[in-house]
Amino acid sequence: MLLAMCVLILCSDPAAYSGRDHQLDVPIPRLDAEVVIDGDLGDSAWARAALLNGFSQYSPNDGAPAADSTQVLVWYSPTAIYFGIRAFELHGRPTMTLANRDQIFDDDNVQILLGTFHDGKQALMFAVNPVGVQGDGTLVEGANVTASGFIGGAVVGREQPI
């Protein structure tokens, strides 16, 4: 019986948290694991990651359910934080450009905002488009008045990254 319970725990789906259901206090698991960064989320560490879903949009209708489904897997190790993202495009082909760094904000892209100062006013922003071109910046409430290389409104409805 004990063995069966252990197998059930090891094989169960990761804990899922829905933003639209206001499940915003998410315990992120710490794992002593290594993964190969290759786009394959089949490594065992990803099976133990927290699963974030139920995202909403902020533009043009703040709080409305996102048009497409996105799943974010997140965990951390002693040396890094890991995000695995499954972004689904149900209403057509994704828009993407093989462009210079930071020139992807007219494309479909995913953005991770990390508010490491715990003040609700600043965040580090990391972005990537479907072909792997990256963008990054800093968001500071009330201070970002130019796009500093981010063309096309990197974060419509929010402060522009600097």
C-alpha positions as CSV (number, residue, x, y, z in Angstrom):
1,M,0.0,0.0,0.0
2,L,2.8,2.4,0.9
3,L,4.5,1.7,-2.5
4,A,1.3,2.4,-4.4
5,M,0.8,5.7,-2.6
6,C,4.4,6.8,-3.4
7,V,4.0,5.9,-7.1
8,L,0.7,7.8,-7.2
9,I,2.4,10.9,-5.7
10,L,5.4,10.7,-8.1
11,C,3.2,10.3,-11.2
12,S,0.5,12.9,-10.3
13,D,0.1,16.0,-12.4
14,P,1.9,19.2,-11.1
15,A,-0.1,21.5,-8.9
16,A,-2.1,23.8,-11.1
17,Y,-2.9,27.5,-10.3
18,S,-5.4,29.6,-12.3
19,G,-5.0,33.3,-12.3
20,R,-8.6,33.8,-13.3
21,D,-9.6,31.9,-10.2
22,H,-7.4,34.3,-8.2
23,Q,-4.9,31.5,-7.3
24,L,-2.0,34.0,-7.1
25,D,-0.1,32.8,-4.1
26,V,1.9,30.0,-5.7
27,P,4.5,27.9,-3.9
28,I,7.3,27.4,-6.4
29,P,9.1,24.1,-5.8
30,R,12.8,24.0,-5.3
31,L,14.4,21.1,-7.0
32,D,17.9,19.8,-6.9
33,A,17.8,18.9,-10.6
34,E,19.3,19.8,-13.9
35,V,17.6,20.0,-17.3
36,V,18.8,20.5,-20.8
37,I,17.4,23.7,-22.2
38,D,16.1,22.3,-25.6
39,G,12.4,23.1,-25.7
40,D,11.4,19.6,-24.5
41,L,9.4,19.8,-21.3
42,G,9.6,16.0,-20.8
43,D,12.4,16.0,-18.2
44,S,11.3,14.8,-14.8
45,A,11.9,18.2,-13.2
46,W,9.1,19.7,-15.3
47,A,6.6,17.1,-14.0
48,R,7.2,18.5,-10.5
49,A,7.0,22.2,-11.4
50,A,4.1,24.5,-10.5
51,L,1.7,24.9,-13.4
52,L,0.3,28.3,-14.0
53,N,-2.7,28.8,-16.3
54,G,-5.9,30.7,-16.5
55,F,-4.2,33.9,-17.7
56,S,-6.1,37.1,-18.5
57,Q,-5.3,39.9,-20.8
58,Y,-4.4,43.5,-19.9
59,S,-5.0,45.1,-23.3
60,P,-7.3,45.9,-24.8
61,N,-9.7,44.6,-22.1
62,D,-8.0,44.3,-18.8
63,G,-9.1,41.2,-16.9
64,A,-10.8,39.5,-19.8
65,P,-9.8,35.9,-20.4
66,A,-6.8,35.6,-22.7
67,A,-7.7,34.8,-26.3
68,D,-5.4,31.8,-26.4
69,S,-4.4,29.3,-23.8
70,T,-0.9,29.5,-22.1
71,Q,0.6,27.2,-19.6
72,V,3.7,28.2,-17.6
73,L,5.7,25.6,-15.7
74,V,8.1,27.1,-13.0
75,W,10.6,25.8,-10.6
76,Y,13.9,26.8,-9.2
77,S,17.2,25.1,-8.3
78,P,20.0,26.4,-6.0
79,T,21.5,28.3,-9.0
80,A,18.6,29.3,-11.4
81,I,14.9,29.8,-11.9
82,Y,13.3,27.9,-14.8
83,F,10.2,28.7,-16.9
84,G,8.7,26.3,-19.4
85,I,6.0,27.9,-21.5
86,R,3.4,26.2,-23.7
87,A,1.7,29.0,-25.7
88,F,-1.2,28.0,-27.9
89,E,-2.3,30.0,-30.9
90,L,-5.8,28.9,-31.7
91,H,-7.0,31.8,-33.9
92,G,-4.3,31.6,-36.7
93,R,-0.6,31.2,-37.3
94,P,1.7,33.0,-34.8
95,T,3.3,36.1,-36.1
96,M,7.1,36.0,-35.8
97,T,10.1,37.7,-37.2
98,L,13.7,36.6,-37.3
99,A,14.8,40.1,-36.1
100,N,17.5,41.8,-34.0
101,R,17.3,41.5,-30.3
102,D,14.6,43.7,-28.7
103,Q,12.8,44.1,-32.1
104,I,10.1,41.5,-31.4
105,F,7.2,43.4,-29.8
106,D,5.1,43.5,-32.9
107,D,5.3,39.7,-33.0
108,D,3.5,37.2,-30.8
109,N,5.8,36.9,-27.8
110,V,5.7,35.7,-24.2
111,Q,6.9,38.0,-21.4
112,I,8.0,37.2,-17.9
113,L,7.9,40.1,-15.5
114,L,9.9,39.6,-12.2
115,G,9.1,42.1,-9.5
116,T,12.2,41.5,-7.4
117,F,12.0,44.7,-5.3
118,H,8.6,43.7,-3.9
119,D,7.2,47.2,-4.3
120,G,4.7,46.7,-7.0
121,K,6.3,49.5,-9.0
122,Q,9.3,47.9,-10.7
123,A,9.9,44.7,-12.7
124,L,12.5,43.1,-14.9
125,M,11.0,42.0,-18.2
126,F,12.2,39.1,-20.3
127,A,10.6,38.2,-23.6
128,V,10.9,35.8,-26.5
129,N,9.1,35.3,-29.8
130,P,8.2,32.0,-31.4
131,V,11.6,31.7,-33.2
132,G,13.7,32.4,-30.1
133,V,14.5,36.1,-30.6
134,Q,14.8,37.7,-27.2
135,G,14.0,41.1,-25.7
136,D,14.5,42.4,-22.2
137,G,14.1,45.6,-20.2
138,T,13.1,47.2,-16.9
139,L,9.7,48.5,-16.1
140,V,9.5,51.3,-13.5
141,E,6.2,52.9,-12.8
142,G,6.1,56.6,-13.7
143,A,9.7,56.7,-15.0
144,N,9.5,55.0,-18.4
145,V,8.7,57.6,-20.9
146,T,10.7,56.2,-23.9
147,A,10.9,52.8,-25.4
148,S,14.7,52.7,-25.5
149,G,14.9,50.4,-28.5
150,F,11.6,48.6,-28.0
151,I,9.7,49.4,-31.1
152,G,6.0,49.0,-31.5
153,G,4.8,49.3,-27.9
154,A,6.4,46.5,-26.1
155,V,3.9,46.5,-23.3
156,V,0.7,48.2,-24.6
157,G,-1.2,49.7,-21.7
158,R,1.8,49.6,-19.3
159,E,4.9,51.6,-18.8
160,Q,7.4,51.2,-21.6
161,P,10.6,49.3,-20.7
162,I,13.8,51.3,-20.3
